[in-house]
């Protein structure tokens, strides 16, 4: 693996671990603050990403264009900066900006690494969350379903990141009023969590709360 792909792969791995906690926490309820939800399950990783994103928002401008000018629009560090920026916007409830940055980042990642690469997953998760926050439920669900299917294929159905994405999809179903799908998926996530982690694990407790609310 070359240095370009290696740096982005490290960023992807870190982002995915953080996102696993983020999605699980955010799925626990629309009123739960994103920063709090992330902190429950992935403090070290998400704090790093949020700090980087906040720094990017303050110092690099709205779309990470300074990084793009300095390093090029498809450089791994530019893509990482944009992805972190989108996450910072989500954490600050700047959902329109998060959607704009996520779309740009996703397009550039797919152009650089291909549409079926694992590198696209963090940007797709960001974009799905932004869609849901903006009440674009059809788009959020379509993208969420595609991400879950890809994560099942790329990782496995029991991977914590896959379970996190599945929990967020259940939340999107619920907010869109698709209660049957939301309940079915939430029960599956809870059953998988109990099997993988045990009944008293924090992830399982979150899944139990989610299932009870639907």
C-alpha positions in Angstrom: 0.0 0.0 0.0 1.4 3.4 -0.9 1.6 6.3 1.6 -1.3 8.1 0.0 -3.7 5.1 0.5 -2.1 4.2 3.8 -2.8 7.6 5.4 -6.4 7.6 4.3 -6.9 4.0 5.4 -5.7 4.9 8.9 -8.2 7.8 8.9 -11.0 5.6 7.7 -10.3 3.0 10.3 -10.3 5.6 13.1 -13.4 7.3 11.7 -15.3 4.0 11.5 -14.5 3.1 15.1 -15.7 6.5 16.2 -18.8 6.3 13.9 -19.7 3.0 15.5 -20.2 4.7 18.8 -21.7 7.8 17.2 -24.4 5.9 15.4 -25.3 3.8 18.4 -25.6 6.8 20.6 -27.5 9.0 18.1 -30.0 6.2 17.5 -30.9 6.3 21.2 -33.0 9.4 20.6 -33.4 12.5 18.6 -32.9 14.7 21.7 -29.5 13.2 22.6 -26.7 15.6 21.7 -24.3 14.2 19.1 -21.2 15.0 21.2 -22.7 13.3 24.3 -23.8 10.2 22.3 -20.4 9.8 20.7 -18.7 10.2 24.1 -20.7 7.3 25.5 -19.1 4.7 23.2 -16.0 6.1 21.5 -14.5 8.9 23.5 -10.8 8.8 22.5 -11.4 8.4 18.8 -14.3 10.8 18.5 -12.8 13.5 20.6 -9.8 13.5 18.3 -12.0 13.7 15.2 -14.2 16.4 16.6 -11.2 18.5 17.7 -9.7 18.1 14.2 -13.0 19.0 12.6 -13.4 22.1 14.8 -9.9 23.2 14.0 -10.6 22.6 10.3 -13.8 24.7 10.6 -11.9 27.6 12.3 -8.7 27.6 10.2 -9.4 26.1 6.8 -12.6 27.6 5.7 -15.9 26.1 4.8 -15.0 23.3 2.5 -11.4 22.7 3.5 -10.4 24.7 0.4 -7.1 25.8 2.0 -6.0 22.2 2.3 -7.2 21.6 -1.3 -5.1 24.5 -2.6 -2.0 23.4 -0.6 -2.2 19.6 -1.1 -4.6 19.1 -3.9 -8.3 18.2 -3.8 -7.7 14.4 -3.8 -4.8 14.3 -1.3 -5.6 12.0 1.7 -5.1 14.8 4.1 -7.5 17.0 2.2 -10.1 14.3 2.2 -9.6 13.7 6.0 -9.9 17.4 6.7 -13.2 17.5 4.8 -14.6 14.4 6.5 -13.6 15.8 10.0 -15.1 19.1 9.1 -18.4 17.4 8.2 -18.4 15.5 11.5 -17.8 18.8 13.4 -20.7 20.4 11.6 -22.9 17.5 12.6 -21.8 17.7 16.2 -22.7 21.4 16.2 -26.0 20.8 14.4 -24.9 22.8 11.3 -26.6 20.2 9.2 -26.8 22.1 5.9 -23.1 22.7 6.0 -22.5 19.1 7.0 -24.5 17.9 4.0 -22.6 20.2 1.6 -19.2 19.1 2.8 -20.1 15.4 3.0 -21.3 15.4 -0.6 -18.1 17.0 -1.8 -16.0 14.7 0.2 -17.9 11.6 -0.9 -17.6 12.6 -4.6 -13.8 13.2 -4.2 -13.3 9.9 -2.3 -15.2 7.9 -4.9 -13.2 9.6 -7.7 -9.9 8.8 -5.9 -10.6 5.3 -4.6 -13.6 4.0 -6.4 -17.3 3.9 -5.5 -17.1 0.4 -3.8 -14.1 1.2 -1.6 -14.3 1.1 2.2 -12.9 4.6 2.1 -16.3 6.0 1.2 -18.1 4.8 4.3 -17.3 7.6 6.7 -18.5 10.2 4.2 -21.6 8.2 3.4 -22.4 7.9 7.1 -22.0 11.6 7.5 -24.2 12.3 4.6 -26.9 9.9 5.7 -27.0 11.6 9.1 -27.2 15.1 7.5 -30.0 13.9 5.3 -31.9 12.6 8.3 -31.3 15.8 10.3 -32.6 17.8 7.3 -35.7 15.6 7.1 -34.7 14.1 3.7 -35.8 10.8 4.9 -36.0 9.0 1.6 -32.4 9.9 0.8 -31.3 9.1 4.4 -32.9 5.6 4.2 -31.7 4.8 0.7 -28.1 5.8 1.6 -28.3 4.0 5.0 -29.6 0.8 3.5 -26.8 0.9 0.9 -24.1 1.5 3.6 -25.4 -1.4 5.8 -25.4 -3.7 2.8 -21.8 -2.7 1.9 -20.6 -3.0 5.4 -22.2 -6.5 5.7 -20.2 -7.4 2.6 -16.9 -5.6 3.4 -16.7 -6.5 7.1 -19.3 -8.9 8.5 -22.8 -8.7 10.1 -21.4 -8.9 13.6 -18.8 -6.1 13.2 -19.5 -3.3 15.8 -19.3 -0.7 13.0 -22.0 -2.6 11.0 -24.2 -2.9 14.1 -23.8 0.9 14.6 -24.8 1.6 11.0 -27.8 -0.7 11.3 -28.9 1.0 14.5 -28.8 4.4 12.8 -30.9 3.0 9.9 -33.5 1.9 12.4 -33.6 5.4 13.8 -34.1 6.8 10.3 -36.9 4.4 9.7 -38.6 5.5 13.0 -38.2 9.2 12.1 -39.7 8.6 8.7 -42.7 6.8 10.3 -41.8 3.4 9.0 -42.4 1.8 12.4 -42.6 -1.8 11.3 -39.1 -1.7 9.7 -37.7 0.3 12.6 -39.0 -2.1 15.2 -37.8 -5.2 13.3 -34.3 -3.8 12.8 -34.0 -2.5 16.4 -34.9 -5.9 17.7 -32.3 -7.5 15.5 -29.7 -5.0 16.7 -30.6 -5.8 20.3 -30.5 -9.5 19.8 -27.1 -9.3 18.0 -25.7 -7.0 20.7 -26.8 -9.4 23.5 -25.2 -12.3 21.6 -21.9 -10.5 20.8 -21.4 -8.3 23.9 -23.6 -9.7 26.6 -26.7 -8.2 28.3 -24.9 -5.7 30.5 -22.6 -4.1 27.9 -23.1 -0.4 27.3 -23.8 -1.0 23.6 -26.4 -3.6 24.5 -28.0 -1.1 27.0 -28.2 1.5 24.2 -29.7 -1.0 21.8 -32.3 -2.0 24.5 -33.2 1.7 25.0 -33.6 2.1 21.2 -35.8 -0.9 20.8 -38.0 0.2 23.8 -38.6 3.7 22.3 -39.8 2.4 18.9 
